[in-house]
Amino acid sequence: MASDSDGQGTDAANKRVKATSLMAEILDADVLDRESQIRQIYQENKPYPYAQIHDLFKPDFLGSVKDEIKSQTKVKFKESDLFRVFQSIDMANLTPGSDLALELPHVMKLREVLYSQEWRSFMERLSGLPPSTLVNQIDCACNCHAPGCHLLCHDDVIGTRKISYIIYLTEPDWKHEEGGSLELYEAERSEETSGPYPVPSSRAWPMFNSMAFFVVEPGQSYHAVQEVLGDRPRLSLQGWYHAAQPPENIELATLQQLKQVRDEVDDDRKLSIQFDSETDFSESDKEYLKKYLKPEYLSDDALDEIQQKFVNDSSVQLRNFLLDKWVPKMEPQKENTYDESYYKAGISTEWQLRGPAHMQRYLEYQDDAKSADDCQVIGSLLHHVKTKVLESPQFARFLKRLTSLEQPIGVRASQIRRFRPGLDYTVAHYGLMVDQSVLDATLCFVYDENDEHLEWESGDCGGFECYIAADDQEDEEKEAADEYNEDDDTELLSVSASNNTLSLVYRDPGTMRFVKYVGFSAPSSRYDISIEYEVPGDDSEEAEEEEEDEEEEEAPEQD
């Protein structure tokens, strides 16, 4: 009589035979023979070990996989601060024998190979992992990066993910100028910086019938998907192989770093500008601001109307705000192509690159501008507006009149930024939250043909500033388990880029904000002056809480 273990052994042997047979059927004839060569390339590649296997499957087979996905599955659009993507089939939802599985016979064959023990062992050997590191937990989904889609820098560390892989289903004649490359970033470690340098050090191109892969490691496996620039979509199968346990040094992971709350503003942005809070907005203040602001924003009727809107919405946008002489002349974006130098476009002594890339990438203007080219002229002009207007006591009193808030008592942080098309962004993270309410003022400048705002307002080219509520840790980790989770209901406000427009937003603790990645198709760079004003705290709420605590302490015990 056969034992259960004999039956299990027979089943395992049958699975091995079937997987081996399928691998021989769908893989390119010499893939397994190239194992040592691939392993060597993997170990030698920088900035961390990775490899791209070309000619992985038989072309006709993989072409059939692509055709089935395109004809038999639907896509769903998903977007956040980190990505913009269409997601199609998730292989976890394919049950053998189901109606959908019967319509996808080649996809099912591929799934069976990718999920097999034989293929996992092959991946372990290529990656230098000990045998049996990878467990029987595999993720695989089809992602469609249409023109304009992208995925910003991160390290993939969530849960027990161990190997990340991407199988490219692009058109066979994909060209570099169509974008969509896998960007790999080098991690920096110093007292001042911790995270990926904002310029990728290596790239892998999305060539049909190739697979890129790397081991997922906290604070090291930083990568991104470059925006798709051409007219054709970048189709891929992407997923992870898992280990039994989460990786060590999990505190270095992107997700953990984004959840770290900072006690104070970064030292290089911290200011000590204090305002006299005892003085009201006066006629002399108006006379001072008339040199800079459009006169309609200084009339009592306009101030009353704006104040009422701010009281109702806690935000307001003031278009055509500065006099023309103080508005930089914005030029439309010139034709550009992606090459190694493009990532460093506009960087100079005056405009310095800001990272780390898993949190932000943009140029920040330095005060000691000396150059005379167009970009430096813009920076110098914006610096004058920042120091003489937005950081002035007259403007602080103007804000008090405009918002009905208590007058700002000082400037908490101040920056002049440039977000370049196809490159720059900020990501929402807990380090951006404040421990007490602040008033955000953002004065934005973009090229806007005919002042109709159509391209920027559509949101398709990005560049908008978005305010979202921070989820609690449990909800965030649950959502993060799906790399491409659906949009949620945490968005509080979205402000599209608009030329010569001042945006005022009252931001509570627990609220994050980000500037959405500026797409390659954007009409121009987005320049802005970003100011955080400190406003007096609400003493009444604190007093009520203290009074409630005292009442609870004094309450007699009940039997």
Secondary structure, DSSP 8 states (H G I E B T S, - for coil): ---HHHHHHHHHHHHHHHHHHHHHHHB-TTTGGGHHHHHHHHHH-SSSS-EEEES-B-HHHHHHHHHHHHHH---EEEE-SSEEEEEEEEGGG--TTSHHHHH-HHHHHHHHHHTSHHHHHHHHHHHT--TT-EEEEEEEEEEEE-TT-EEEEE----TTEEEEEEEE---TT--GGGB--EEE--EEESSS-EEE-SS-SEEE---TTEEEEEE--TTT--EEE--B-SSS-EEEEEEEEEESS--S-GGGSHHHHHT---SS--TTTB---B--TT----HHHHHHHTTTB-GGGGSHHHHHHHHHHHHHHSEEEESS-B-GGGS------------TTGGGTT-SSSEEEE--TTTEEEEEE-S-----SHHHHHHHHHHHHIIIIITSHHHHHHHHHHH-S----EEEEEEEEEE-TTT-EE---GGG--SS-EEEEEEEE---GGG--HHHHHSTT---EEEEE---HHHHHHHHTSTT----S-EEEEE---TTEEEEEEE-TTEEEEE----TTSSS-EEEEEEEEE----HHHHHHHHHHHHHHHHS----
